Amino acid sequence: MKPGLLLHICCAPCSTYVTGRLREDYDVTLYFYNPNIHPEEEFDLRLGEAKTWAEGAKIPFMSTGFNVRPWFEEIRGLENEPERGARCEKCFELRLSGVAKKAAELGYQAFGTVLTISPHKDSAVISKIGSKISRMYGPDFVDKDWKKKGGFLISSNNSRELGFYRQDYCGCVFSLQERQNKTINRKAVSA
């Protein structure tokens, strides 16, 4: 019998490759825990697509409802931090803590995340946070940099083939604002 793993997912596109690899060694359950995703319509879109994909792939799936309050409380005072800074670290810590706590409550032997598949996420930071949280809650942290060995490209190709919505920001309100500003600046330069 394979050990149980609760896998944090942020969206369907980032999940396909990672889930496939982990299912070789673990009994995987997907957990959509993302209090950072904003606005609610974006949260619902990502949640719905992840749930539909999980059902089609016959992978157990759990989620929480839309609630950004814990995230805003966690990042208070870090609103002006740049992307990939201290605010992102707090966000990773909040989400991984939520997953590890749920894994411990439900008796999973391990937990992990798909976040390291993104070239925009610092895998070393996520690794450090995951290891620390593992010591706090008990389940082992499956520490993998999924973008290595072409993981991000494979995941991108999978999501295109499956027709997934591919978001262009991490999910938080600050990342959304940064994306919108870049779009405005590009239009101004090309005008």
N, C-alpha and C positions, 0 to 999 in steps of 0.2 A: 504494500500500500504506500502510495506517495504521500509525503508530508503536505499539509495544507498551507497555502500561501494566499494572503489577502493582498491583492495588487491594486494600488492606487492608480486610477486612470483619470486623465483630465479631458479626454475626448476620444472618439473612435479612431481618427487617423493615427494617433500616437500609440494605439493599443495593439494593432494587428500583429506586427512583427514581434513585439515583446511578449505578448501572450502566447503566441505560437512557440517561441523558444522556451518559455518557462513551463509550458504544459508538458514538455519532455521529461521534466524532473519533479514537478509539483502538481498537486490538485489545486488549481487556481480558481479563486473567486475574485471577480472584479468589484472594486469599490469606488464609486464616483463621489468623492468628497472634495468639494472645491468652493469654499466660502469666498474665495477671491473673485470668482467669475461674475462679471457685471456687464451690462444690465441683465435683468431677469429674463428677457427674451433670448439673450445669448446663452444664458445658463440652460434654459429650457431646450434650446436647439441642440446644444452639445450633449445634454443628458439624454434627450430623446434618441439621438443618433447612436450614442454609445449603448443604450439599452436595446435598441433594435438590432444592432450588430451582435451584441452578446447573445440575445435570444436566437438569432440565426445561426450563430456558431455553437450554440448549446453550452454556453459558459455561464455558471451562476453569477448573478449580478445583484449588487446592493447599491443604494444611493441615499443621500440626504436631500432634503428640500432646499429651496433657495433661501439663504440667510447670510447676508454679508456682514452682519453686525460683529461676529467674532473676529472676522478679518480686519475690519476697521479698528476694532479695539486693539488687536495685536500690532498693527503697524502705526498706531498713533505716535506722532512725533517724527515719523520717517517719510511723511508725505512728499518732501522735496528731494528725497534720495533718487539717484539715477537708477535706471534699469540695471540689473545685475549687482545692485548694491545691497545695503543693509536691509532695506524693505523687502527685497526678494528673499533674503535669508530668513527673515521672520515668517514670510509666507510659506516657504518650504517647511520650516519648523512646525508651523500650525497644522499644515496638511498632513505631514508625516506623523506628527503626534496623534492626530485624529485617527489615522489608519492603524498605527501601532496599538493604540488603546483599544480600538474595535477588534483587532486581531487577538489581543490578549483576552478580552471579554468573551470572545467566541471560541477560544481554544486553538487558534491557528498557530502553527509552529514558526511561521515566517511571514514577513511583509516586504513589500517592495513598491517601486514606483516606475512609471513610464517617463517621468520628467527628464531623465538623462538621455533620452533619444533626441531631444531638441538641441540643435547647434547653438541655440540662444541661451541655454542653461549651463551653468558651471557644474559639471559632474563632480568635481572634487569637493565643492561646497555641499552638494547634496549627499555625497558619501559620508562626509564628516557628521552632518546633521543626522542622517539615518543611523549611523553607528551609535551616536550619543543617545538617541531615542530608543534604540534597541536595548541598551543597558537600563533605561528607565522603566520600560514596560515588559520586557522579557522575550517576545518573539525575535528571532534572528532577522537582521536586515539583509536582504539579498542585494548586494552591492555590485551593480553592473553599470558600465557606461555603454548604453545601448546604441549610441551613435557610431561606435567603433565598428569596423569590419562592414561598413556600408549599411548599418542598421537604419539610419535616417532615410537614405535613398530607397531602401526596400520598403520601408513603411510608407513613404510618399507614393511610390508606385502602387502599392497595395491599395491605398486610399483612393487614388485616381481610378484604378480598375473597379473598385467597389462603388464609385460615385459619391464618396463622402464630401460633405461640406468641409472645406479647409479654411479655418480661421486664420487671420493674419495678425493676431495679437494674443498675448498670453492669457488674457481674460480679465485682468484687473482694470479698474477705471483709469489708472495712470498709464498703463500700456496702451489702452484705447486712445487716450488723449494724445500720446506720443505718435501713434499711428496716424491719427487725424491731422496732426500738425505736419508730419512728413508729407502727407498727401497734399495739403494746402501749399506747402513750400515747393513741391514738385510742379504743381500747376502754375504757381507764380513764376518759377524759373522758365518754364516752357512757353509762357504767354508772351 
